[in-house]
Amino acid sequence: MSVLSPLTYVLTYQRFLDNIEPDERVYHADDPGICLRAALRAWQAVRVEARGWGS
């Protein structure tokens, strides 16, 4: 998974959240954070591989 994929999804999802009714936000409010954590994990994996620690 690319690091940019989850980050792009976060931006798209935040736009979605910005435009839905307040009553619906409670069901989706944690989703951008989940995607940010996925981006962080992907970035950390890339750094590990680049340093040769993953082999």
Phi and psi restraints in degrees (range 20) as a CNS / XPLOR table:
assign (resid 1 and name C) (resid 2 and name N)
       (resid 2 and name CA) (resid 2 and name C) 1.0 -72.7 20.0 2
assign (resid 2 and name N) (resid 2 and name CA)
       (resid 2 and name C) (resid 3 and name N) 1.0 150.2 20.0 2
assign (resid 2 and name C) (resid 3 and name N)
       (resid 3 and name CA) (resid 3 and name C) 1.0 -67.2 20.0 2
assign (resid 3 and name N) (resid 3 and name CA)
       (resid 3 and name C) (resid 4 and name N) 1.0 -34.5 20.0 2
assign (resid 3 and name C) (resid 4 and name N)
       (resid 4 and name CA) (resid 4 and name C) 1.0 -71.6 20.0 2
assign (resid 4 and name N) (resid 4 and name CA)
       (resid 4 and name C) (resid 5 and name N) 1.0 -27.6 20.0 2
assign (resid 4 and name C) (resid 5 and name N)
       (resid 5 and name CA) (resid 5 and name C) 1.0 -59.8 20.0 2
assign (resid 5 and name N) (resid 5 and name CA)
       (resid 5 and name C) (resid 6 and name N) 1.0 -53.1 20.0 2
assign (resid 5 and name C) (resid 6 and name N)
       (resid 6 and name CA) (resid 6 and name C) 1.0 -64.3 20.0 2
assign (resid 6 and name N) (resid 6 and name CA)
       (resid 6 and name C) (resid 7 and name N) 1.0 -33.2 20.0 2
assign (resid 6 and name C) (resid 7 and name N)
       (resid 7 and name CA) (resid 7 and name C) 1.0 -67.3 20.0 2
assign (resid 7 and name N) (resid 7 and name CA)
       (resid 7 and name C) (resid 8 and name N) 1.0 -40.4 20.0 2
assign (resid 7 and name C) (resid 8 and name N)
       (resid 8 and name CA) (resid 8 and name C) 1.0 -63.5 20.0 2
assign (resid 8 and name N) (resid 8 and name CA)
       (resid 8 and name C) (resid 9 and name N) 1.0 -41.8 20.0 2
assign (resid 8 and name C) (resid 9 and name N)
       (resid 9 and name CA) (resid 9 and name C) 1.0 -62.7 20.0 2
assign (resid 9 and name N) (resid 9 and name CA)
       (resid 9 and name C) (resid 10 and name N) 1.0 -40.1 20.0 2
assign (resid 9 and name C) (resid 10 and name N)
       (resid 10 and name CA) (resid 10 and name C) 1.0 -58.4 20.0 2
assign (resid 10 and name N) (resid 10 and name CA)
       (resid 10 and name C) (resid 11 and name N) 1.0 -47.2 20.0 2
assign (resid 10 and name C) (resid 11 and name N)
       (resid 11 and name CA) (resid 11 and name C) 1.0 -62.2 20.0 2
assign (resid 11 and name N) (resid 11 and name CA)
       (resid 11 and name C) (resid 12 and name N) 1.0 -44.4 20.0 2
assign (resid 11 and name C) (resid 12 and name N)
       (resid 12 and name CA) (resid 12 and name C) 1.0 -63.3 20.0 2
assign (resid 12 and name N) (resid 12 and name CA)
       (resid 12 and name C) (resid 13 and name N) 1.0 -44.1 20.0 2
assign (resid 12 and name C) (resid 13 and name N)
       (resid 13 and name CA) (resid 13 and name C) 1.0 -66.9 20.0 2
assign (resid 13 and name N) (resid 13 and name CA)
       (resid 13 and name C) (resid 14 and name N) 1.0 -37.6 20.0 2
assign (resid 13 and name C) (resid 14 and name N)
       (resid 14 and name CA) (resid 14 and name C) 1.0 -64.2 20.0 2
assign (resid 14 and name N) (resid 14 and name CA)
       (resid 14 and name C) (resid 15 and name N) 1.0 -38.2 20.0 2
assign (resid 14 and name C) (resid 15 and name N)
       (resid 15 and name CA) (resid 15 and name C) 1.0 -61.2 20.0 2
assign (resid 15 and name N) (resid 15 and name CA)
       (resid 15 and name C) (resid 16 and name N) 1.0 -41.1 20.0 2
assign (resid 15 and name C) (resid 16 and name N)
       (resid 16 and name CA) (resid 16 and name C) 1.0 -59.0 20.0 2
assign (resid 16 and name N) (resid 16 and name CA)
       (resid 16 and name C) (resid 17 and name N) 1.0 -48.4 20.0 2
assign (resid 16 and name C) (resid 17 and name N)
       (resid 17 and name CA) (resid 17 and name C) 1.0 -62.2 20.0 2
assign (resid 17 and name N) (resid 17 and name CA)
       (resid 17 and name C) (resid 18 and name N) 1.0 -36.2 20.0 2
assign (resid 17 and name C) (resid 18 and name N)
       (resid 18 and name CA) (resid 18 and name C) 1.0 -65.7 20.0 2
assign (resid 18 and name N) (resid 18 and name CA)
       (resid 18 and name C) (resid 19 and name N) 1.0 -19.0 20.0 2
assign (resid 18 and name C) (resid 19 and name N)
       (resid 19 and name CA) (resid 19 and name C) 1.0 -115.0 20.0 2
assign (resid 19 and name N) (resid 19 and name CA)
       (resid 19 and name C) (resid 20 and name N) 1.0 6.6 20.0 2
assign (resid 19 and name C) (resid 20 and name N)
       (resid 20 and name CA) (resid 20 and name C) 1.0 -98.8 20.0 2
assign (resid 20 and name N) (resid 20 and name CA)
       (resid 20 and name C) (resid 21 and name N) 1.0 166.9 20.0 2
assign (resid 20 and name C) (resid 21 and name N)
       (resid 21 and name CA) (resid 21 and name C) 1.0 -67.9 20.0 2
assign (resid 21 and name N) (resid 21 and name CA)
       (resid 21 and name C) (resid 22 and name N) 1.0 144.2 20.0 2
assign (resid 21 and name C) (resid 22 and name N)
       (resid 22 and name CA) (resid 22 and name C) 1.0 -53.4 20.0 2
assign (resid 22 and name N) (resid 22 and name CA)
       (resid 22 and name C) (resid 23 and name N) 1.0 -35.4 20.0 2
assign (resid 22 and name C) (resid 23 and name N)
       (resid 23 and name CA) (resid 23 and name C) 1.0 -64.0 20.0 2
assign (resid 23 and name N) (resid 23 and name CA)
       (resid 23 and name C) (resid 24 and name N) 1.0 -26.7 20.0 2
assign (resid 23 and name C) (resid 24 and name N)
       (resid 24 and name CA) (resid 24 and name C) 1.0 -86.5 20.0 2
assign (resid 24 and name N) (resid 24 and name CA)
       (resid 24 and name C) (resid 25 and name N) 1.0 -19.7 20.0 2
assign (resid 24 and name C) (resid 25 and name N)
       (resid 25 and name CA) (resid 25 and name C) 1.0 -61.6 20.0 2
assign (resid 25 and name N) (resid 25 and name CA)
       (resid 25 and name C) (resid 26 and name N) 1.0 -32.6 20.0 2
assign (resid 25 and name C) (resid 26 and name N)
       (resid 26 and name CA) (resid 26 and name C) 1.0 -61.0 20.0 2
assign (resid 26 and name N) (resid 26 and name CA)
       (resid 26 and name C) (resid 27 and name N) 1.0 -26.7 20.0 2
assign (resid 26 and name C) (resid 27 and name N)
       (resid 27 and name CA) (resid 27 and name C) 1.0 -80.9 20.0 2
assign (resid 27 and name N) (resid 27 and name CA)
       (resid 27 and name C) (resid 28 and name N) 1.0 -16.4 20.0 2
assign (resid 27 and name C) (resid 28 and name N)
       (resid 28 and name CA) (resid 28 and name C) 1.0 -124.6 20.0 2
assign (resid 28 and name N) (resid 28 and name CA)
       (resid 28 and name C) (resid 29 and name N) 1.0 -2.0 20.0 2
assign (resid 28 and name C) (resid 29 and name N)
       (resid 29 and name CA) (resid 29 and name C) 1.0 -59.8 20.0 2
assign (resid 29 and name N) (resid 29 and name CA)
       (resid 29 and name C) (resid 30 and name N) 1.0 -31.5 20.0 2
assign (resid 29 and name C) (resid 30 and name N)
       (resid 30 and name CA) (resid 30 and name C) 1.0 -83.9 20.0 2
assign (resid 30 and name N) (resid 30 and name CA)
       (resid 30 and name C) (resid 31 and name N) 1.0 -12.5 20.0 2
assign (resid 30 and name C) (resid 31 and name N)
       (resid 31 and name CA) (resid 31 and name C) 1.0 -61.5 20.0 2
assign (resid 31 and name N) (resid 31 and name CA)
       (resid 31 and name C) (resid 32 and name N) 1.0 -43.8 20.0 2
assign (resid 31 and name C) (resid 32 and name N)
       (resid 32 and name CA) (resid 32 and name C) 1.0 -60.4 20.0 2
assign (resid 32 and name N) (resid 32 and name CA)
       (resid 32 and name C) (resid 33 and name N) 1.0 -38.4 20.0 2
assign (resid 32 and name C) (resid 33 and name N)
       (resid 33 and name CA) (resid 33 and name C) 1.0 -63.3 20.0 2
assign (resid 33 and name N) (resid 33 and name CA)
       (resid 33 and name C) (resid 34 and name N) 1.0 -38.5 20.0 2
assign (resid 33 and name C) (resid 34 and name N)
       (resid 34 and name CA) (resid 34 and name C) 1.0 -61.2 20.0 2
assign (resid 34 and name N) (resid 34 and name CA)
       (resid 34 and name C) (resid 35 and name N) 1.0 -42.9 20.0 2
assign (resid 34 and name C) (resid 35 and name N)
       (resid 35 and name CA) (resid 35 and name C) 1.0 -69.6 20.0 2
assign (resid 35 and name N) (resid 35 and name CA)
       (resid 35 and name C) (resid 36 and name N) 1.0 -35.6 20.0 2
assign (resid 35 and name C) (resid 36 and name N)
       (resid 36 and name CA) (resid 36 and name C) 1.0 -64.3 20.0 2
assign (resid 36 and name N) (resid 36 and name CA)
       (resid 36 and name C) (resid 37 and name N) 1.0 -39.9 20.0 2
assign (resid 36 and name C) (resid 37 and name N)
       (resid 37 and name CA) (resid 37 and name C) 1.0 -65.4 20.0 2
assign (resid 37 and name N) (resid 37 and name CA)
       (resid 37 and name C) (resid 38 and name N) 1.0 -36.7 20.0 2
assign (resid 37 and name C) (resid 38 and name N)
       (resid 38 and name CA) (resid 38 and name C) 1.0 -64.3 20.0 2
assign (resid 38 and name N) (resid 38 and name CA)
       (resid 38 and name C) (resid 39 and name N) 1.0 -40.0 20.0 2
assign (resid 38 and name C) (resid 39 and name N)
       (resid 39 and name CA) (resid 39 and name C) 1.0 -64.0 20.0 2
assign (resid 39 and name N) (resid 39 and name CA)
       (resid 39 and name C) (resid 40 and name N) 1.0 -41.4 20.0 2
assign (resid 39 and name C) (resid 40 and name N)
       (resid 40 and name CA) (resid 40 and name C) 1.0 -62.7 20.0 2
assign (resid 40 and name N) (resid 40 and name CA)
       (resid 40 and name C) (resid 41 and name N) 1.0 -44.0 20.0 2
assign (resid 40 and name C) (resid 41 and name N)
       (resid 41 and name CA) (resid 41 and name C) 1.0 -62.5 20.0 2
assign (resid 41 and name N) (resid 41 and name CA)
       (resid 41 and name C) (resid 42 and name N) 1.0 -40.9 20.0 2
assign (resid 41 and name C) (resid 42 and name N)
       (resid 42 and name CA) (resid 42 and name C) 1.0 -64.2 20.0 2
assign (resid 42 and name N) (resid 42 and name CA)
       (resid 42 and name C) (resid 43 and name N) 1.0 -42.4 20.0 2
assign (resid 42 and name C) (resid 43 and name N)
       (resid 43 and name CA) (resid 43 and name C) 1.0 -63.7 20.0 2
assign (resid 43 and name N) (resid 43 and name CA)
       (resid 43 and name C) (resid 44 and name N) 1.0 -42.8 20.0 2
assign (resid 43 and name C) (resid 44 and name N)
       (resid 44 and name CA) (resid 44 and name C) 1.0 -63.4 20.0 2
assign (resid 44 and name N) (resid 44 and name CA)
       (resid 44 and name C) (resid 45 and name N) 1.0 -38.3 20.0 2
assign (resid 44 and name C) (resid 45 and name N)
       (resid 45 and name CA) (resid 45 and name C) 1.0 -64.6 20.0 2
assign (resid 45 and name N) (resid 45 and name CA)
       (resid 45 and name C) (resid 46 and name N) 1.0 -40.1 20.0 2
assign (resid 45 and name C) (resid 46 and name N)
       (resid 46 and name CA) (resid 46 and name C) 1.0 -63.9 20.0 2
assign (resid 46 and name N) (resid 46 and name CA)
       (resid 46 and name C) (resid 47 and name N) 1.0 -42.1 20.0 2
assign (resid 46 and name C) (resid 47 and name N)
       (resid 47 and name CA) (resid 47 and name C) 1.0 -64.1 20.0 2
assign (resid 47 and name N) (resid 47 and name CA)
       (resid 47 and name C) (resid 48 and name N) 1.0 -41.2 20.0 2
assign (resid 47 and name C) (resid 48 and name N)
       (resid 48 and name CA) (resid 48 and name C) 1.0 -62.8 20.0 2
assign (resid 48 and name N) (resid 48 and name CA)
       (resid 48 and name C) (resid 49 and name N) 1.0 -45.7 20.0 2
assign (resid 48 and name C) (resid 49 and name N)
       (resid 49 and name CA) (resid 49 and name C) 1.0 -63.7 20.0 2
assign (resid 49 and name N) (resid 49 and name CA)
       (resid 49 and name C) (resid 50 and name N) 1.0 -40.1 20.0 2
assign (resid 49 and name C) (resid 50 and name N)
       (resid 50 and name CA) (resid 50 and name C) 1.0 -64.2 20.0 2
assign (resid 50 and name N) (resid 50 and name CA)
       (resid 50 and name C) (resid 51 and name N) 1.0 -31.5 20.0 2
assign (resid 50 and name C) (resid 51 and name N)
       (resid 51 and name CA) (resid 51 and name C) 1.0 -86.6 20.0 2
assign (resid 51 and name N) (resid 51 and name CA)
       (resid 51 and name C) (resid 52 and name N) 1.0 -5.8 20.0 2
assign (resid 51 and name C) (resid 52 and name N)
       (resid 52 and name CA) (resid 52 and name C) 1.0 81.1 20.0 2
assign (resid 52 and name N) (resid 52 and name CA)
       (resid 52 and name C) (resid 53 and name N) 1.0 14.2 20.0 2
assign (resid 52 and name C) (resid 53 and name N)
       (resid 53 and name CA) (resid 53 and name C) 1.0 -82.8 20.0 2
assign (resid 53 and name N) (resid 53 and name CA)
       (resid 53 and name C) (resid 54 and name N) 1.0 -14.2 20.0 2
assign (resid 53 and name C) (resid 54 and name N)
       (resid 54 and name CA) (resid 54 and name C) 1.0 -86.0 20.0 2
assign (resid 54 and name N) (resid 54 and name CA)
       (resid 54 and name C) (resid 55 and name N) 1.0 -3.5 20.0 2
